[in-house]
Amino acid sequence: MPHITLKLFASLAKSSAENIAGEIKQITLLENDTINSLVERVNLADKNLHLVILNGVYINKEDRPTKRLNDGDILAIWPPIVGG
């Protein structure tokens, strides 16, 4: 089965959906999975996705709905960070 590695950082790692259960998880890909379809499937809120990196490359918000994922990809996601 094809899969990707999903890495969640900061508050996403602490409050991720039960089906992720940690900072780094291997996720089985479904046919034609995109960044957005995977995010929806693992129950992450779009408003919490600030920085999305696929295999070391930043993915713009407007490209995420159509950016297909491939076997072995590494998807890293950071939430917006606030503070002083």
VEXSE-620925 format. One record per residue: residue number from 1; y, x, z of N, C-alpha, C in turn. Coordinates in Angstrom, 3 decimals. Last residue first. Layout:
// VEXSE-620925
[NUM; [Y; X; Z]; [Y; X; Z]; [Y; X; Z]]
...
***
This chain:
// VEXSE-620925
[84; [36.492; 4.828; 21.740]; [37.641; 5.718; 21.750]; [37.400; 6.997; 22.450]]
[83; [34.923; 2.485; 19.534]; [35.112; 3.186; 20.805]; [36.295; 4.120; 20.722]]
[82; [32.334; 1.629; 17.272]; [33.668; 1.455; 17.833]; [33.761; 2.239; 19.132]]
[81; [30.596; 1.596; 14.278]; [30.723; 2.240; 15.576]; [32.166; 2.105; 16.040]]
[80; [28.335; -0.469; 12.511]; [29.722; -0.043; 12.732]; [29.818; 0.548; 14.139]]
[79; [25.003; 1.058; 12.363]; [25.918; -0.058; 12.536]; [27.355; 0.446; 12.560]]
[78; [23.024; 2.733; 9.897]; [23.874; 2.820; 11.084]; [24.738; 1.560; 11.154]]
[77; [19.901; 3.488; 8.485]; [20.981; 2.493; 8.637]; [21.690; 2.702; 9.976]]
[76; [17.918; 4.907; 5.948]; [18.553; 5.086; 7.250]; [19.768; 4.168; 7.343]]
[75; [14.964; 5.095; 4.280]; [16.168; 4.265; 4.394]; [16.695; 4.405; 5.826]]
[74; [13.108; 6.892; 2.117]; [13.578; 6.917; 3.501]; [14.916; 6.200; 3.538]]
[73; [10.277; 6.152; -0.011]; [11.715; 6.222; 0.270]; [11.970; 6.302; 1.772]]
[72; [7.579; 5.703; -0.482]; [7.981; 6.986; 0.064]; [9.461; 7.143; 0.350]]
[71; [8.030; 3.518; -3.168]; [7.080; 4.106; -2.235]; [7.569; 5.487; -1.801]]
[70; [11.384; 2.255; -3.427]; [10.155; 2.807; -3.987]; [9.294; 3.416; -2.893]]
[69; [13.692; -0.446; -3.836]; [13.063; 0.568; -3.000]; [11.741; 0.989; -3.638]]
[68; [16.597; -1.182; -5.774]; [15.163; -1.309; -5.500]; [14.660; -0.135; -4.679]]
[67; [19.563; -2.612; -5.347]; [18.959; -1.283; -5.261]; [17.506; -1.408; -4.825]]
[66; [20.790; -5.072; -5.210]; [20.007; -4.775; -6.411]; [19.310; -3.421; -6.369]]
[65; [22.199; -5.263; -2.806]; [21.340; -6.389; -3.228]; [20.429; -6.050; -4.406]]
[64; [23.647; -2.757; -2.693]; [22.472; -3.001; -1.847]; [21.612; -4.189; -2.281]]
[63; [26.032; -2.493; -4.032]; [24.808; -2.068; -4.716]; [23.533; -2.420; -3.949]]
[62; [28.067; -3.203; -2.317]; [27.860; -4.046; -3.503]; [26.591; -3.678; -4.275]]
[61; [27.963; -1.126; -0.410]; [27.579; -2.484; -0.028]; [27.275; -3.352; -1.253]]
[60; [26.560; 1.958; -1.625]; [27.672; 1.026; -1.446]; [27.158; -0.371; -1.152]]
[59; [24.639; 4.323; -0.087]; [24.549; 3.172; -0.979]; [25.681; 2.210; -0.654]]
[58; [24.387; 7.858; 0.062]; [25.063; 6.646; 0.523]; [24.953; 5.551; -0.533]]
[57; [21.359; 9.606; 0.126]; [22.484; 9.184; -0.708]; [23.063; 7.876; -0.160]]
[56; [19.015; 10.225; 1.455]; [20.130; 11.139; 1.583]; [21.369; 10.762; 0.790]]
[55; [17.366; 8.016; 0.887]; [16.966; 9.361; 0.464]; [18.147; 10.329; 0.435]]
[54; [20.005; 6.035; 1.482]; [18.677; 5.989; 0.878]; [18.370; 7.373; 0.318]]
[53; [21.967; 4.761; 4.009]; [21.622; 5.985; 3.293]; [20.187; 5.857; 2.783]]
[52; [24.595; 2.882; 5.048]; [23.229; 2.775; 4.546]; [22.977; 3.980; 3.641]]
[51; [26.674; 1.856; 7.513]; [26.344; 3.037; 6.730]; [24.871; 2.941; 6.346]]
[50; [26.575; -0.856; 8.455]; [27.812; -0.194; 8.037]; [27.516; 0.959; 7.086]]
[49; [25.301; -3.726; 9.315]; [24.960; -2.619; 8.425]; [26.236; -1.984; 7.897]]
[48; [25.864; -5.992; 10.711]; [25.563; -4.795; 11.490]; [25.261; -3.576; 10.634]]
[47; [26.071; -8.013; 8.908]; [27.318; -7.562; 9.531]; [27.116; -6.284; 10.348]]
[46; [23.398; -8.585; 8.323]; [24.187; -7.830; 7.363]; [25.466; -7.279; 7.977]]
[45; [20.967; -8.230; 10.842]; [22.143; -8.961; 10.377]; [22.982; -8.066; 9.471]]
[44; [17.518; -7.976; 10.283]; [18.756; -7.276; 10.642]; [19.928; -8.049; 10.057]]
[43; [14.842; -8.892; 9.765]; [15.786; -9.632; 10.614]; [16.952; -8.809; 11.140]]
[42; [13.201; -7.877; 7.907]; [13.070; -7.336; 9.257]; [14.134; -7.882; 10.212]]
[41; [14.050; -9.282; 5.654]; [12.664; -9.438; 6.112]; [12.470; -8.921; 7.527]]
[40; [16.653; -8.351; 5.250]; [16.416; -9.748; 5.628]; [15.034; -9.930; 6.233]]
[39; [16.055; -5.716; 4.513]; [16.893; -5.973; 5.690]; [16.695; -7.410; 6.173]]
[38; [14.664; -6.195; 2.132]; [13.975; -5.584; 3.264]; [14.733; -5.844; 4.559]]
[37; [16.699; -7.257; 0.574]; [15.512; -8.076; 0.849]; [14.730; -7.511; 2.023]]
[36; [18.570; -5.111; 0.495]; [18.906; -6.379; 1.152]; [17.678; -7.225; 1.463]]
[35; [17.105; -3.148; -0.938]; [17.602; -2.883; 0.410]; [17.869; -4.196; 1.133]]
[34; [14.306; -4.865; -2.455]; [15.595; -4.187; -2.512]; [16.017; -3.876; -1.079]]
[33; [11.050; -5.168; -3.800]; [11.918; -5.114; -2.615]; [13.192; -4.329; -2.923]]
[32; [9.153; -5.539; -5.837]; [10.579; -5.677; -6.148]; [11.485; -5.722; -4.924]]
[31; [6.581; -6.351; -3.603]; [6.965; -6.136; -4.994]; [8.446; -6.442; -5.191]]
[30; [7.160; -4.884; -0.392]; [6.721; -5.984; -1.226]; [7.188; -5.703; -2.650]]
[29; [6.177; -2.120; 1.597]; [7.045; -2.696; 0.566]; [6.375; -3.878; -0.107]]
[28; [5.858; -1.732; 5.038]; [5.169; -1.967; 3.773]; [6.130; -2.639; 2.801]]
[27; [7.453; 0.688; 6.920]; [7.500; -0.700; 6.488]; [6.786; -0.806; 5.141]]
[26; [7.419; 2.652; 9.732]; [6.896; 2.561; 8.377]; [6.821; 1.069; 8.020]]
[25; [10.254; 3.432; 11.687]; [9.102; 2.566; 11.430]; [8.691; 2.673; 9.973]]
[24; [12.256; 4.447; 14.323]; [11.658; 4.827; 13.046]; [10.377; 4.031; 12.854]]
[23; [13.090; 3.089; 16.658]; [14.067; 3.713; 15.785]; [13.515; 4.019; 14.401]]
[22; [11.466; -0.128; 17.317]; [11.769; 1.284; 17.514]; [12.732; 1.825; 16.492]]
[21; [10.523; -2.705; 16.249]; [10.085; -2.108; 17.516]; [10.289; -0.600; 17.609]]
[20; [10.242; -4.536; 14.152]; [10.525; -3.131; 13.882]; [10.097; -2.299; 15.090]]
[19; [9.721; -7.031; 15.118]; [8.794; -6.517; 14.115]; [9.151; -5.106; 13.657]]
[18; [11.815; -7.585; 16.833]; [10.525; -7.211; 17.404]; [9.586; -6.613; 16.368]]
[17; [14.873; -6.075; 15.617]; [13.927; -7.193; 15.708]; [12.579; -6.698; 16.228]]
[16; [16.894; -3.906; 17.669]; [16.207; -4.286; 16.435]; [15.214; -5.413; 16.693]]
[15; [18.508; -2.797; 19.570]; [18.465; -4.263; 19.479]; [17.747; -4.743; 18.227]]
[14; [18.341; -0.053; 19.423]; [18.147; -0.697; 20.717]; [17.948; -2.198; 20.600]]
[13; [18.887; 0.564; 16.817]; [17.611; 1.009; 17.372]; [17.295; 0.293; 18.677]]
[12; [21.473; -0.407; 16.597]; [20.398; -1.028; 15.811]; [19.028; -0.649; 16.357]]
[11; [23.123; 1.256; 18.092]; [22.732; -0.038; 18.658]; [21.642; -0.729; 17.860]]
[10; [21.865; 4.199; 16.601]; [22.802; 3.617; 17.564]; [22.283; 2.270; 18.070]]
[9; [19.738; 3.553; 13.717]; [20.515; 4.396; 14.614]; [21.426; 3.567; 15.507]]
[8; [16.584; 3.486; 12.129]; [17.712; 2.733; 12.682]; [18.414; 3.582; 13.732]]
[7; [14.775; 4.056; 9.275]; [15.346; 4.689; 10.461]; [16.578; 3.903; 10.879]]
[6; [11.845; 3.445; 7.600]; [13.111; 2.833; 7.995]; [13.565; 3.492; 9.291]]
[5; [10.034; 4.571; 4.944]; [10.362; 4.875; 6.328]; [11.749; 4.299; 6.590]]
[4; [7.936; 2.415; 2.959]; [9.113; 3.256; 3.165]; [9.211; 3.588; 4.648]]
[3; [4.953; 2.045; 0.932]; [5.753; 1.844; 2.144]; [6.984; 2.739; 2.092]]
[2; [2.226; 0.571; -0.846]; [3.478; 1.329; -0.826]; [4.272; 1.022; 0.439]]
[1; [-1.183; 0.840; 0.000]; [0.000; 0.000; 0.000]; [1.254; 0.890; 0.000]]
***
